[in-house]
Amino acid sequence: MPPAKKQSKAKPELYIANQSFSTMLDGEPIGVHKGDLVAPGHPILKGRMNFFEPAEPKDYVKFGLESATAAPGEKRD
């Protein structure tokens, strides 16, 4: 049997929302969408950790590298 993987005790660089939800933060309504990224220590996490999980580096990119439209002076193929 292979050895069990050791889990890192390091604090995650970012958290990712595992579901969409709405809440109040500092008296203002806030909408969080599944997949939104949040920095550790952000007030939205307090009392709401069940809505988030540590993000993996693959989760950090929300959009691909290719632009949907051509930049000024650039032609699309």
C-alpha positions in Angstrom: 0.0 0.0 0.0 1.5 3.4 -1.0 2.2 5.9 1.9 -0.6 8.3 2.6 -0.1 11.8 1.2 0.8 14.4 3.9 -1.6 17.3 4.0 0.0 20.7 4.1 -0.7 22.8 7.2 0.1 26.0 5.3 -2.6 28.6 5.1 -4.3 28.6 1.6 -3.4 31.6 -0.6 -7.1 31.9 -1.7 -10.5 30.4 -0.9 -13.1 29.5 -3.5 -16.8 29.7 -3.0 -18.3 26.2 -3.3 -21.8 27.5 -3.9 -23.6 30.8 -4.7 -25.2 32.7 -1.8 -26.2 36.2 -0.7 -25.4 37.7 2.7 -25.1 41.1 4.5 -21.6 42.5 5.1 -21.1 45.8 6.9 -24.8 46.5 6.3 -24.7 46.0 2.6 -26.1 43.1 0.6 -23.3 41.0 -1.0 -23.8 38.3 -3.7 -21.1 35.6 -4.0 -21.1 33.3 -7.0 -19.8 29.7 -7.0 -16.2 29.9 -8.0 -15.5 33.4 -6.7 -12.0 33.7 -5.1 -11.5 35.3 -1.7 -8.3 36.2 0.1 -7.7 34.7 3.6 -8.7 37.1 6.4 -11.5 38.8 4.3 -14.5 39.6 6.4 -16.8 37.6 4.1 -15.3 34.4 5.4 -16.2 35.1 9.1 -19.0 32.7 10.0 -19.3 31.6 6.4 -16.5 29.1 6.0 -18.9 26.3 5.1 -19.5 28.3 1.8 -15.8 28.2 0.9 -12.9 25.7 0.6 -9.2 26.2 -0.1 -8.6 27.0 -3.7 -6.1 25.1 -5.8 -3.8 26.9 -8.2 -5.8 25.5 -11.1 -8.8 27.5 -9.7 -7.0 30.8 -9.9 -7.6 31.4 -13.6 -11.2 32.4 -14.3 -10.8 32.9 -18.0 -8.5 31.4 -20.6 -5.6 33.2 -22.1 -7.2 33.8 -25.5 -9.0 37.1 -25.8 -12.6 37.0 -27.0 -12.2 40.2 -29.1 -9.3 41.6 -31.0 -7.2 44.3 -29.4 -7.0 47.7 -31.3 -5.0 47.2 -34.5 -5.1 43.4 -34.1 -6.9 41.0 -36.5 -8.6 37.8 -35.3 -7.9 34.6 -37.2 
